[in-house]
Amino acid sequence: MAGVSGCLKYSMFIFNFLFWLCGIVILAIAIWVRVSKDGQEILSPGDSSTNPYVSVNILIAVGSVIMILGFLGCCGAVKESRCMLLLFFIGLLLILLLQVAAGILGATFKSESERILNETLYENVKLLEAADNDAKAFQKALAEFQEEFKCCGLVNGPADWGNNFQQNSKSCACPGPSDSSCTLYDGKHVYKQPCISLIKDVVAKHILIVIGIAFGLAVIEILGLVFSMVLYCQIGNK
Ligand SMILES: *[C@@H]1O[C@H](CO)[C@@H](O)[C@H](O)[C@H]1NC(C)=O
């Protein structure tokens, strides 16, 4: 093989330029959220007890890695720098290996995570009857979920709400006695079905989406590995 394929070089350049831009955008948004007061309001409106910084910090790390890799791939291709292409290759390979490891771990502990989710949900029934701030946040979230998914209570139905039932009965409200999915509880027509199985379904669906994205990313990463390696070899043979 003599010379460097222009097509390969410029596809590598364009793709990595796009990645570099994505990285910068992600980083900029994450830092803006981290620093600005408005951003903090978006993440935890009216509630300072939950710590939103974990996800923002992860975004900052992801944005930085994408930006650095994009820069290495982009400049490495244009300048035909073997050193940069090699760093790009190694970085991408590490990410791919981490992803594969996370996938294997996740699959291994699948039943374990299902058990933990189930137990957490059973534990959280206590929060529905409580009155402290953590409990309030959870109650608010479940009320929204009830409204959207037409269920009531977490595990046993409306009784889970205990003394907080009347306060939250609106989000459980069911059209009326004619509907077979309704029941009369404490003077209100509410949905019979507890939310636990619906919550599990939603979690499972989100996990499927994450797996899909991970596979899509893996394909792009493998393409990047192949491209950078071919370019690296072509530059060496010039
Ligand atoms: C979920 O946990 C509860 C209580 O710990 C248990 O009774 C129930 O059988 C579990 N359900 C599943 C599907 O694992």
Ligand as a Chemical Component Dictionary entry (heavy atoms), coordinates in Angstrom:
data_LIG
# 
_chem_comp.id                   LIG 
_chem_comp.type                 NON-POLYMER 
_chem_comp.pdbx_formal_charge   0 
_chem_comp.three_letter_code    LIG 
# 
loop_
_chem_comp_atom.comp_id 
_chem_comp_atom.atom_id 
_chem_comp_atom.alt_atom_id 
_chem_comp_atom.type_symbol 
_chem_comp_atom.charge 
_chem_comp_atom.model_Cartn_x 
_chem_comp_atom.model_Cartn_y 
_chem_comp_atom.model_Cartn_z 
_chem_comp_atom.pdbx_ordinal 
LIG C1 C1 C 0 -39.849 -8.702  46.132 1  
LIG O1 O1 O 0 -39.499 -8.530  47.487 2  
LIG C2 C2 C 0 -40.533 -8.898  48.421 3  
LIG C3 C3 C 0 -40.110 -8.511  49.823 4  
LIG O2 O2 O 0 -38.752 -8.487  50.013 5  
LIG C4 C4 C 0 -40.831 -10.405 48.276 6  
LIG O3 O3 O 0 -41.853 -10.769 49.154 7  
LIG C5 C5 C 0 -41.228 -10.673 46.833 8  
LIG O4 O4 O 0 -41.432 -12.062 46.647 9  
LIG C6 C6 C 0 -40.179 -10.175 45.853 10 
LIG N1 N1 N 0 -40.705 -10.322 44.505 11 
LIG C7 C7 C 0 -39.930 -10.696 43.480 12 
LIG C8 C8 C 0 -40.573 -10.790 42.134 13 
LIG O5 O5 O 0 -38.743 -10.959 43.627 14 
# 
loop_
_chem_comp_bond.comp_id 
_chem_comp_bond.atom_id_1 
_chem_comp_bond.atom_id_2 
_chem_comp_bond.value_order 
_chem_comp_bond.pdbx_ordinal 
LIG C1 O1 SING 1  
LIG C1 C6 SING 2  
LIG O1 C2 SING 3  
LIG C2 C3 SING 4  
LIG C2 C4 SING 5  
LIG C3 O2 SING 6  
LIG C4 O3 SING 7  
LIG C4 C5 SING 8  
LIG C5 O4 SING 9  
LIG C5 C6 SING 10 
LIG C6 N1 SING 11 
LIG N1 C7 SING 12 
LIG C7 C8 SING 13 
LIG C7 O5 DOUB 14 
# 
